[in-house]
């Protein structure tokens, strides 16, 4: 028997910057922003940059497609303290296998995640239905819950219904307006269980060990109508989930907090579904100050809450991952993963040519290809490409602005990069042009976003 308590970590000296890593300027110029180098899919983490033909400082000049690199803010908040709530749990010492071993059996088709626009109605209504049910149980009018959401009451729980991330965010705004329950976001999240996620949830349940479950949940998260990006890490006996709401949510601080706390509730609910009801994190770190309108219930979560941190993070002992996955099945798991691959392919087909264009634009957002260049890469004529975009109700310029806006919001929220650096990274000639475009996109200035 061991006492589940936070891992005691000693501060380690920062490694020397590699060729793609360096010091970034801040608005004040008092201290440079240091961004570590990681690898992964664009927009599931942060913005992409390119070195070729770029006017960006060399420390920002990176490419971010496939296995190439790009900078992001630190995603690990390891300086946590005792939670004040300790549980005696039968846990073995953590084996801590390499992260890659947990990914080995995951299909390669999940590595190329679809890049979905906020307005594309391609997701099942699982999260909307959970929020709808919680609000209805509290006496909120159904019509008000669904205001500006293009669904009827009868369609909320239909497996055939499809919604967009924008509509889901609208429902969150309606919930903030309608309810005075201080724990509504967390309660909504914990009402969602693996059974609500169809094949995605069943695959997590069938994973033969918990590390595979974590890896699968992250790689196939596109199937879960993601209002936030999630990233799992494990190091020195400590595991964590980093949660960052959709960049568009950064425009409204209340929506940002609502999505963060709902996603924390979802994570804790799903972890308890597969690891048992005793699962309790050691600490939850939040990237904003404690608020008074709504917040996380520390007594229900069972651990310490740390506010105004660098990231939103759920931290727990790796020993939880060493337990036996009693519901896992090595025979069923590959078959269910194959079904999830089919669902991902279906999602990609539903977003159509817009998803392919987004991927190409992100390959060099600083010097984005023209419509003619994209058409050539996709082996279609300019006229055909314009027609396909019109059929989806999207313009080429609109796609580029959408990506630039999301990247700008991500950097304004999670880094201290100066506006001049962000402007250059996004292909603007100067900070003034960037500020004008940003206000056109969001009706706010970059400084307003930083100050929230």
C-alpha positions in Angstrom: 0.0 0.0 0.0 1.3 3.4 -0.8 -0.2 6.8 -0.2 -1.2 8.6 -3.3 0.6 11.9 -3.0 2.2 14.3 -5.5 5.6 13.4 -6.9 8.4 15.5 -5.4 10.3 16.9 -8.3 13.5 18.9 -8.2 14.0 21.7 -10.6 16.1 20.8 -13.6 18.3 23.1 -15.6 16.9 24.0 -18.9 18.5 22.3 -21.8 20.4 24.4 -24.3 18.2 25.6 -27.2 18.4 23.6 -30.4 18.6 25.2 -33.9 14.9 25.8 -34.0 14.6 27.2 -30.5 15.6 30.6 -29.1 14.6 33.7 -27.2 11.5 35.5 -28.0 10.8 39.2 -27.3 8.0 40.3 -24.9 5.8 43.3 -25.0 7.6 44.8 -22.2 11.1 43.7 -23.2 11.8 42.7 -19.6 12.1 39.0 -20.1 12.2 36.9 -23.3 9.6 34.2 -23.8 11.2 30.8 -24.0 9.4 28.3 -26.1 10.4 24.6 -26.1 10.3 22.6 -29.3 7.9 19.8 -29.8 6.4 17.9 -32.7 2.9 17.1 -33.7 -0.2 18.2 -35.7 -0.8 21.8 -36.4 -3.7 23.5 -34.5 -4.0 20.6 -32.1 -1.1 22.3 -30.4 -0.3 25.8 -31.8 0.8 27.7 -34.8 3.0 26.8 -37.7 5.9 28.7 -39.2 8.3 28.2 -42.1 11.9 29.1 -42.6 12.0 29.3 -46.4 11.4 32.8 -47.9 10.4 34.1 -44.5 11.1 37.5 -42.9 10.5 36.1 -39.4 13.4 36.0 -36.9 15.2 32.7 -37.2 14.0 31.6 -33.8 10.5 31.6 -35.1 11.2 30.2 -38.5 9.8 26.6 -38.4 7.7 24.3 -40.4 5.0 22.3 -38.8 3.6 19.6 -41.1 4.1 15.9 -40.5 7.3 15.3 -38.5 8.6 18.8 -38.7 8.9 21.2 -35.8 7.2 24.3 -34.5 7.4 26.2 -31.2 4.8 26.1 -28.4 4.6 27.3 -24.8 5.6 24.9 -22.1 2.9 22.3 -21.5 4.0 20.9 -18.3 3.3 22.4 -14.9 5.2 20.1 -12.6 5.5 22.4 -9.5 2.5 21.1 -7.6 2.0 20.8 -3.9 0.3 18.3 -1.6 -3.4 18.2 -2.4 -4.6 18.0 1.2 -6.7 15.0 0.3 -4.8 11.7 0.4 -6.2 8.3 -0.4 -4.8 4.8 0.3 -4.8 3.0 -3.0 -3.3 -0.3 -4.0 -0.8 0.8 -6.7 2.4 -0.7 -8.0 5.4 1.4 -8.7 5.2 3.0 -12.1 6.9 1.2 -15.0 6.9 4.3 -17.1 7.4 2.8 -20.6 8.4 5.2 -23.4 5.5 7.2 -24.8 6.1 5.7 -28.3 5.4 2.2 -27.0 1.9 3.2 -26.1 1.4 4.5 -29.6 2.8 1.5 -31.5 -0.5 -0.3 -32.1 -2.4 2.9 -33.0 -3.3 3.1 -36.7 -1.3 5.5 -38.8 -4.5 7.0 -40.3 -5.1 8.8 -37.0 -1.8 10.7 -37.3 -3.3 12.9 -40.0 -6.1 14.5 -38.0 -8.8 16.4 -39.9 -8.6 20.2 -39.7 -12.3 21.2 -39.2 -13.7 24.7 -39.4 -15.8 26.2 -36.6 -18.9 26.4 -38.7 -18.8 22.9 -40.3 -21.7 20.8 -39.1 -19.9 17.4 -38.9 -20.0 16.4 -35.2 -22.4 14.3 -33.3 -24.5 16.2 -30.6 -23.2 14.2 -27.6 -21.8 17.2 -25.6 -24.7 19.4 -26.6 -27.2 16.8 -25.4 -25.4 16.5 -22.1 -25.5 20.3 -21.6 -29.1 20.4 -22.7 -30.2 17.7 -20.2 -28.4 19.3 -17.3 -30.0 22.7 -18.0 -33.5 21.2 -18.5 -33.2 19.3 -15.2 -32.5 22.7 -13.6 -35.7 24.2 -15.1 -34.2 26.2 -18.0 -36.5 26.6 -21.0 -35.5 24.3 -23.9 -35.9 27.0 -26.5 -33.5 29.3 -24.6 -30.9 26.6 -24.3 -31.0 26.1 -28.1 -31.2 29.8 -29.0 -29.1 30.3 -32.2 -28.4 26.6 -32.3 -29.8 25.1 -35.5 -31.4 22.1 -33.8 -34.9 21.3 -32.5 -35.6 19.6 -29.2 -36.3 16.4 -31.0 -33.0 16.5 -32.8 -30.8 17.1 -29.8 -30.6 13.3 -28.9 -30.8 12.0 -32.5 -27.8 10.0 -33.7 -28.3 11.5 -37.1 -27.9 15.1 -35.9 -24.8 17.0 -36.7 -23.6 20.2 -35.2 -20.7 22.6 -35.6 -18.2 23.7 -32.9 -19.6 27.2 -33.3 -23.1 25.9 -32.4 -21.7 24.0 -29.4 -19.9 27.2 -28.2 -23.2 29.1 -28.7 -24.9 26.6 -26.4 -22.2 27.2 -23.8 -22.9 30.9 -23.9 -26.6 30.2 -23.5 -25.8 28.1 -20.5 -23.8 30.9 -18.9 -26.7 33.3 -19.4 -29.4 30.9 -18.1 -27.8 29.2 -15.1 -26.5 30.4 -11.8 -25.1 27.0 -10.8 -21.5 27.7 -9.9 -20.4 24.2 -10.9 -22.5 23.8 -14.1 -19.5 23.3 -16.5 -17.9 20.6 -14.3 -21.3 18.9 -13.6 -22.0 18.9 -17.3 -18.6 17.3 -18.0 -19.0 14.6 -15.4 -22.4 13.7 -16.7 -20.6 12.5 -19.9 -19.4 8.9 -19.8 -17.7 6.6 -22.3 -21.0 5.1 -23.4 -22.0 8.5 -24.8 -19.1 8.5 -27.3 -20.0 5.5 -29.4 -17.1 3.7 -31.0 -14.6 6.3 -29.7 -15.7 5.5 -26.1 -15.8 1.7 -26.7 -12.3 1.8 -28.1 -11.0 3.5 -25.0 -12.7 0.9 -22.9 -11.2 -1.9 -25.0 -7.6 -0.7 -24.8 -5.5 -3.5 -23.3 -3.7 -1.1 -21.0 -4.2 2.4 -19.7 -1.3 4.0 -21.5 -2.8 2.9 -24.8 -6.1 4.3 -23.6 -4.5 7.7 -23.0 -2.7 7.6 -26.4 -5.8 6.6 -28.2 -8.0 9.2 -26.5 -5.6 11.9 -27.7 -5.0 10.8 -31.2 -8.7 10.1 -32.0 -10.0 13.2 -30.1 -11.4 14.6 -33.4 -14.3 12.1 -33.0 -15.4 13.7 -29.8 -16.6 17.2 -31.1 -13.5 18.7 -29.5 -13.9 22.2 -28.0 -10.4 21.9 -26.7 -7.1 20.4 -27.6 -5.7 17.8 -25.3 -2.2 16.5 -24.8 -1.1 13.6 -22.6 2.4 13.5 -21.1 4.3 11.3 -18.7 7.6 11.9 -17.1 9.4 10.9 -13.8 6.4 9.1 -12.3 4.0 11.9 -13.1 1.3 11.9 -15.8 -0.7 14.9 -17.0 -3.4 16.0 -19.4 -2.9 19.6 -20.8 -6.2 21.2 -21.9 -6.4 24.2 -24.1 -9.9 25.4 -25.3 -10.4 26.2 -29.0 -8.6 29.4 -29.9 -11.9 31.1 -30.7 -13.0 30.7 -27.1 -10.1 33.1 -26.1 -12.2 36.0 -27.3 -14.7 35.5 -24.4 -13.0 34.8 -21.0 -16.2 33.3 -19.6 -16.6 30.8 -22.5 -12.9 30.0 -22.2 -13.3 29.1 -18.5 -16.6 27.2 -19.2 -15.0 25.0 -21.8 -11.9 24.4 -19.6 -13.9 23.3 -16.6 -16.4 21.2 -18.7 -13.4 19.4 -20.3 -11.8 18.8 -16.9 -15.1 17.3 -15.8 -15.2 15.1 -18.9 -11.6 13.9 -18.3 -12.2 13.0 -14.7 -15.4 11.2 -15.6 -13.8 9.1 -18.3 -10.7 8.3 -16.2 -13.0 7.1 -13.5 -15.0 5.0 -16.0 -11.8 3.1 -17.0 -9.7 3.2 -13.8 -12.5 3.0 -11.3 -14.3 5.6 -9.1 -11.3 5.9 -6.7 -9.3 7.8 -9.4 -8.3 11.2 -8.1 -5.8 13.6 -9.6 -3.1 15.1 -7.4 -3.6 18.6 -8.6 -5.5 20.6 -11.2 -3.7 23.7 -12.5 -5.8 26.4 -14.1 -4.5 29.1 -16.5 -6.7 31.9 -15.1 -7.3 33.5 -11.7 -10.1 32.1 -9.4 -13.5 33.5 -10.5 -16.7 34.1 -8.5 -19.4 33.3 -11.1 -18.5 29.6 -11.6 -15.6 27.3 -10.8 -14.4 23.8 -10.1 -15.7 22.0 -6.9 -12.4 21.0 -5.1 -14.4 18.8 -2.6 -15.9 16.7 -5.5 -12.7 16.4 -7.4 -10.7 15.6 -4.3 -7.5 17.5 -5.0 -5.8 20.9 -4.8 -6.7 23.6 -7.3 -3.9 25.9 -8.5 -5.0 29.1 -10.3 -3.1 31.5 -12.6 -0.8 28.7 -13.8 0.9 28.5 -17.2 -1.5 25.9 -18.5 -4.8 24.1 -17.8 -3.5 20.7 -16.5 -4.7 17.6 -14.7 -1.8 16.0 -12.9 -1.8 12.5 -11.4 0.6 9.7 -10.4 1.8 7.4 -13.2 1.2 4.5 -10.9 -2.5 4.7 -11.9 -1.6 3.7 -15.4 0.1 0.5 -14.2 -3.1 -1.0 -12.9 -4.7 -3.9 -14.9 -7.2 -2.8 -17.6 -9.8 -5.4 -16.6 -12.2 -4.3 -19.4 -9.5 -4.3 -22.1 -9.5 -6.8 -24.8 -6.6 -7.5 -27.2 -8.8 -9.1 -29.8 -11.6 -6.6 -29.8 -9.4 -3.5 -29.6 -7.8 -3.6 -33.2 -11.3 -4.2 -34.7 -12.7 -1.2 -32.9 -9.7 1.0 -33.9 -10.4 0.1 -37.5 -14.0 1.3 -37.1 -12.7 4.5 -35.6 -10.4 4.9 -38.6 -13.5 4.6 -40.8 -15.2 7.3 -38.7 -12.2 9.6 -39.1 -12.2 9.1 -42.9 -15.9 9.9 -42.9 -15.2 13.1 -41.0 -12.5 14.0 -43.5 -14.9 13.4 -46.4 -17.6 15.6 -44.8 -15.2 18.6 -44.4 -14.3 18.1 -48.1 -11.8 20.2 -49.9 -11.7 22.9 -47.2 -9.8 20.5 -44.9 -7.2 19.8 -47.6 -6.8 23.5 -48.2 -6.4 24.3 -44.5 -3.6 21.7 -44.3 -1.8 23.2 -47.3 -2.1 26.8 -45.9 -0.7 25.7 -42.5 2.3 24.3 -44.3 3.5 27.9 -44.8 1.2 30.3 -43.0 3.8 33.1 -43.3 3.9 32.9 -47.1 0.7 31.0 -47.9 0.2 29.5 -51.3 -2.2 31.3 -53.7 -5.5 29.7 -54.8 -3.9 28.9 -58.1 -1.0 27.1 -56.3 -3.3 25.2 -54.1 -5.4 24.1 -57.1 -2.3 22.8 -58.8 -1.3 20.9 -55.7 -4.8 19.4 -55.5 -4.7 18.6 -59.2 -7.9 20.6 -60.0 -8.5 23.8 -62.0 -8.9 27.2 -60.3 -12.5 27.3 -61.4 -13.3 23.9 -60.0 -11.7 24.7 -56.7 -13.7 27.9 -56.4 -16.9 26.0 -57.2 -16.2 23.4 -54.6 -15.6 26.1 -52.0 -18.8 27.9 -52.9 -20.7 24.7 -52.5 -19.3 24.5 -48.9 -20.2 28.1 -48.3 -16.5 29.0 -47.8 -14.1 31.3 -49.6 -10.3 30.8 -50.0 -9.7 34.2 -48.2 -12.0 33.2 -45.5 -10.1 30.0 -44.8 -6.8 31.9 -44.6 -8.3 34.5 -42.3 -9.8 31.7 -40.1 -6.4 30.0 -39.7 -4.6 33.3 -39.0 -7.1 34.3 -36.4 -6.9 30.9 -34.6 -3.1 31.0 -34.5 -3.0 34.6 -33.4 -5.4 33.9 -30.5 -3.4 30.9 -29.5 -0.2 32.9 -29.2 -1.9 35.9 -27.5 -3.3 33.5 -24.9 -0.4 31.2 -24.3 2.8 33.2 -25.0 4.3 36.6 -24.4 5.4 37.1 -28.0 5.3 40.7 -29.1 2.7 41.7 -31.6 5.5 42.4 -34.1 6.7 38.8 -33.9 3.1 37.4 -34.3 2.5 39.7 -37.2 5.6 38.6 -39.1 4.8 34.9 -38.3 1.4 35.3 -39.9 2.7 37.0 -43.0 1.7 40.6 -42.2 4.1 43.4 -43.2 3.9 45.1 -39.8 2.1 45.1 -36.4 -0.3 47.8 -37.5 -1.7 45.7 -40.3 -2.0 42.7 -38.0 -3.9 44.8 -35.4 -6.4 46.0 -38.0 -7.0 42.5 -39.3 -7.3 41.1 -35.8 -9.9 43.7 -34.8 -11.8 42.8 -38.0 -11.8 39.1 -37.1 -12.7 39.4 -33.4 -13.9 43.0 -32.7 -11.1 43.2 -30.1 -7.5 44.4 -30.1 -4.6 42.0 -29.3 -4.0 43.9 -26.1 -7.6 43.2 -25.0 -7.1 39.5 -25.4 -3.8 39.6 -23.5 -5.4 41.5 -20.6 -8.3 39.1 -20.1 
